[in-house]
């Protein structure tokens, strides 16, 4: 019997960098790594997006916006429910995510409430970093909740490189 696919929720930054076409060196590096992950690794996951992500991608104007939005829309959406809103507020109140970063709290809450294994993002400042992962796991242990792994295409295990992409245990 094949092992069940791990699940991954992709935030807006993943779709933005997947279709990035500007010349900023750091952003171009994110684009190349995201594209490589998309081409080699996405088949090891059940991928999810959300209406929240699509709305973020639709804000402002930038090159490849249409492609980023279209790619996000092709994935199944995780619904933003009352439970997601309450969870996001808890993350802000308990300092898991800074109060001024409600959108980041919602992204994290979507992954948590829907028990996704990985939240894939390039947001190192407020999500994919050891401090946030620690604060999240500490709070979740207290509440008896399951924590997603907060990762970027640089830090997630790569099955094609011998890593063990696995489901998050309860």
N, C-alpha and C positions, 0 to 999 in steps of 0.2 A: 504494500500500500504506500503510495507516495506521501511524503510529509506535507502537511497543510501549508499553504502559502502564508508567509508573514504579511501583515497589513501595514500600509504606510499612508499617512495623510500628508499631502503636499501643500505647503502654504504658497502664497502669491509670489514670493521671491524665487521659488523654484521655477515657476512658469516664466517669470520675467527673464531670468538668466538662461533658461533653455532657448529662448528666442532672441537673446541679446545680440546686437550687431553694431555697437559703437566701438570706440577705440580706447576706452579707459583700461589700463593694464590689469588692475585687480578684478574689475568686472569681467574682462575678457577671460581671465583665468577661471572665474566662477562659471562663465558660460561653457568653456571647454570641459570642465569637470562635470557640470550638470549634463551636458550633451553626452559625454562618455557614460555616465551613470544611466541615463535614459536609454541609450542604445544597448548597453551590456547587462544591466542589472534589473531593470523594471520588471522583467518577466519572472523574477523570483518573488514578486509581491502582488497582492491585490491592492491597487492604488485607489485613493479617494481624494476628492476635492470638496468644495462647498460653495454655496451661493455667496457666502461671506468672502471667500477668496476671489470669486469672479467679480464681485462688486469692487474689491480693492484693485484688481487688475484694470478695471474699467475707469478708475479715477485718473484724471489728468490726461496728458497726451504724450506718447513716446513711440519711437520706432518699434515695430513688431508687436504693438499692443494687440492688434487684431488676432495675430497668431497665438499669442499668450492666452488671451481670453478663450479662443476656440479650443485650444488644447485642454484647458481647465474644464471647459464645458463637456468634453468627451468622457470624462471620468464620472463614476457614480458620486453623487453628493451626499455628504453627511449632513443631516438636518440640524439647524440651529434651533434648539428647543428651549423651553423654560429651564430645564436642567442644565443646559449649556450656559445660559445666562447666569444662573446661580453659581455655577462652578467658576466662571470667569470672575464674578464679583468676589468670591472667596479667595481666588489667587491674588487679586489686588489687595484685599483686606489683610491677607496673611503675608504679603511681601514676596510672594513667589515671582511676580512680575510687577514692575514699577506702576504706580497708580496712573501715571500719564500714558501708559501703553495698553489701553483697553483692547485694541485690536489684537495685540499679541496674546493677551489673556484669553480672548475668544478662540484664537487658533489653538492654543493649548487645551482649552476646555473642550473643544470639538474632538480632539484626539483622545482626551481622557474619558469623556462621557460615552463615547462610542467604542471604547476599549481597543483602540488602534495600537499596534505594536511600536510603530515609529512615527514621530513627527519630523518630516524632512524639511529643512529650512536652511537658509544662509544667514539667518538672524542670530549671530553669535552674541550680540549685546544683551538680548533679553531672553533668548530661548536655548539655543544649542551651545551651552557651556556647562562646565562642571558645577558651578555654584547654583544655577537654576535647577539642574538635575537633582542636586542634593536637597535643595529646599522643597522641591516637588515630592521627592521620595519620602522625606521626613514627614510632610503633611499627609501624604497618602498612607503611610504606615499608621499614623494616628487615626485616620478615618477608615482604614481597612479597604482602601481603593487600590487599583492597579495603575501603575505609572507607565506611560509611553517612554521610549528612549528618545531623547532630543538630540538629533543628529543632522549633519550636513552631508552632501555628497563626498566631502573629504573625510568625514569621521565614521560614517556608517560602514558596517562590515560588508565587504564585497564577496559574494559567492564565487565569482569568476577568478578571484585572487586567493581562493582557499579559505575565505572567511565563513563563518557559520551564521547565515541569516536565519534567525529563529523567532518563533512566537514568544511574546512576553508572557512570563508565568504570572499567574494570579497572585 
